[in-house]
Amino acid sequence: MNPFKLKYFLLLLPLVAGSLYSFGQLRGFDNLIHFDDRKLHFGFYLGINTMDYRLSSYKSIYENPVITQQQALNNQNFSEVRLAQVYQGKPSFAAEVYQILPGFTVGGVVNFRLGRDFDLRFTPGMSLGSRHFTYFIPIDPTVYSITRQAEKTYLSTASYYVDLPVGLRYKGFRHRNLRPFIYSGFAYRPDLANKKISESVVHLKKNGGYAEIGLGLDSYLEYFRFTAEFRFSYGLNNLIRHDITDPIPYYGYIFKELNSNLFTLIFYFE
């Protein structure tokens, strides 16, 4: 994740919270004093996200367990992998995520009160976004460093996640119309764009599991509770499918592991 992008996210959260705090203090009294006593309540949310990959690569595609040099050169189903004809037989590549762009998140909230300080939250929704790769193809096949002279190619991959997160919120003490909280949980996310990605460059698994942690602030307004939360989702499973059932470009075999990360700034209305 680009540190400047993360910095903007972290700066935005206190700015929103500060403006709501000022609004609440100007009113001079506490709002929705019995809101947190309800056993069950509902709401919806909107948010912006950025998607990132944690990845590692083989130095050569020949290190990939599903492909050997003999297969690459002789199998007729892998005409794109004929390294003797493409890039003059250079099998070494490197890749990185070179650009992170904002996406959109939307969904609903089901909140179940477990006690004074804890809530169980189910927040199903959808996250739309994309990631952008740079591939480095060394001019010298014996050089693997991406800092050396290299040819470059670019790729964009879209993701349409169905978000199914479940987690716990630990709530701090309420001060006037503000209440901070910490969120932790787990999310299951199938990617509806998986087939498109798999057919283009890499074979990816459709389903992913994520550990999640978040920080936020509840603001009690006159008619509803508004919440700003920053949440980080850490992908737990390797999304690469090591198979050769469908041919993909030869540089797609350079990936050894690929895990997904999501950074989301969420605004709840409850």
N, C-alpha and C positions, 0 to 999 in steps of 0.2 A: 504494500500500500504506500503510495506516495505520501511522505510525511506532511507535505503542505496541504493535501486533501484532508488528512486526518485532523490537522490543526484547525481547518475551517469548520469541520464538524464540531469539534470540542468548543470552539469559540461561540458557535451559534446557540448551543444549548443554554449557557448562562445568560446570554442576551435575551432569549425568549423568556426564561424564568424571571429575569430581573424586571422586564417590562410588566409581566403579570403580577409580580410582587408589588410593584409600585401602584398598579391599578387597584389591587386589593387593599392596600393600606390607605389609599385615598378615600375608599368607601367608609372606613372607620368601624366596621363591624364584621363578624365572622359569617361566612356563607355556608349553606348546606351542612349544618352542624351534625346532622344525623345520617349523612351520606354513607359513611363507613360502617354503619351499624347494619346495613342491609345484607342479608345472607347471600343474595344473588342479584347481580345487575348486568346490563349489557351496554354495548357501545360500538363505536367504529373508529377506525384510524386511517390516516394518510401519512405517507412518508417518502423520503428520498433515500436512495441507497447507492453504494458503489460496490462492485463485485471484483474480486481479485482471485488469482490462482497462486498456490504454493506449488512449485514444480521442481522436479529433478530430471535430468536427461542422461541417456547413455552417451558416451563419447563417440560411439559409432553405432549405426543401426544394426550392425552384425552382432552386437551384444544383446540385442532384444531376443528373448528366448523363442519367439514365434517366427523368426526369420533368420536364415543363414545366407551366406554369400552365394551359395549354389542356388538356393531358391530365388534370390534376387536376380540372378543372371539368367536362369534357365526356365523358370515357371512362366508359362505364357499368360497366366492370369495376372501377372505383375509387370505388365509392360512399362508402367510408370516407374518401376523400381529398377529398371535396367541401368545400373550405375555406370556401365561402360559407355553408355550413350548419353547420359544426362550428367551435367557438371563434370565431365571427363573422369568419371569413376571416383568422385569424392564422397565418401560415406559419412563424414563427420559433420555434425551440425550443432547448433546451440539455439535456445529459444528463451525468451523472457516476455513478461507482460510489460508493454511499453507505454500504454496509455490507459488511464482509468477515467471513465465517464459516469455521470450520474444517471440513475435509473429511478423507477417509480414503484412504490409499494402501497397496497390498499388492502383492507380487510376488516374483520369484525372482532368484537371482544366479548368473551364470556368470563365473568369474574365471580369466583366463589369464595366467600369469606371463611377462613379457617379459624381465625381468632383475632385478637386486638391488633397483632403485629404482622400477621401472615395472610396472604391471599393466594389462591390457586387460580392461574390464568390460562385460558385457552384462546389463542388469537389467530384463527385461520385466515388466510388471505392469499395474495398473489404478489410476486415481485418480478418486475420486468427490468432487464438490463443487458449489458454486453461487456465483453472483454476483448482486448486487442493484443495480438502477439507480434513480435518481431522474430524472424528466423535469421540466423547468421550462418552462412555457408562459407567456410574458409577457402581462400584461393589456393592455399597450400594444404593438401589433404593430411599432412602430418602435423599441422598446427590446429589445436582445438580451442585456443583462446579467442574469445569474441572481441578482444581488444585489438587483435591484429587485423590486417586488411581482410575484408570479407564482403561477399555479396549479401544483400539483405532482401527479404521478402516479407510482406505483411499480411496478416489474417485477422478478421473480426469474427467473433462467435457470439451469438445471442443466446440468452437464457430466459426462459419463462417458467419460473418456479411456482408450484403450488405450495404455499407455506402452511405447515401443520405444527406449530410450536406449542408446547406445554411447559409451564414453569411456575416457580414460586416467587412472590414479591415479599421482601422483608421491609416493612414500613417504619420509618423513624417517627419521632414525636411531631405532632402537628403544631405549627406556630402560626397563629392567626389563620390565614388562608393558604398556607403552604405546608407541604409534607414531602420530604425526600424519601427515596426508596432505592433498594438494590434488587435486581432481578437476576435469577439464574434458572436455566432450564435446558431442554433438549428440543430439537426440531427435526422433523422428517420432511424432506423436500424432493419430490419428483420433478424432473425438468422436462417440460413439454416440448422444448426445442432440441431434445437429445437426438432424435433421428436425423435432423438436419445437420447437426454438428458431426455425428458419426459418419455421415455420407460424404463429408467434405474433407477433413484432414485427420481427425483422430477418432478412435472408437471409444466412446465414453459410456459408463454405466448411467442408467436413467435415474436411479435413486441415490440420495445422499443423506447421511445423518450429521447433525451439527450439535456441538455443545455451545450454549449461549450464555452471555453475561451482559447485564445492562445497568445503567445508572439513570435516574430520572427524578422528576419533581412534579408532584401533583399540585395544581392550582385550583382552588375552589371558587368558582365564579357564582354569579347570582342564580343561574338556572342550570348549570351543568359543571362537571369537573373537567378541566383541561389539563392534559399531561404531556410533557416533553420528555422523551427518553432516547438515549443513545445506546444502541445495542450492537454487540460484536458477536458474529456467528462463526465458529471455527469448525471447518469441515473435518470429519473424523475418518472417512474412508477414502482410499485411493480410487479415483473415478476412471482410471485407464482400464480398458478391456484389452487384455493381451490375447487377441485372436486375429486370424487372417481370413475369416470367412468372406469378407467383402474387401476388395482392393481399395486402398487409400493412397494418397501421394507418399512416396518413399520417405520424405522427411517427417511424416506423421509417426513413424516408428521410432523416432528419437526419444519420445517421452517414456520415462521410467515410472514416475509417480506424478500424480496431479491431484491436488486437493483444493477445495473451494473455500473461500472466505467471503463473508458479507459484512459490510458496515452500514448500519441503517439509523437514520434519525427519524423517529416516529412521533407523530402528534395524535394523541387520543382524545376523543370526545365521548364522555360517559355521563 
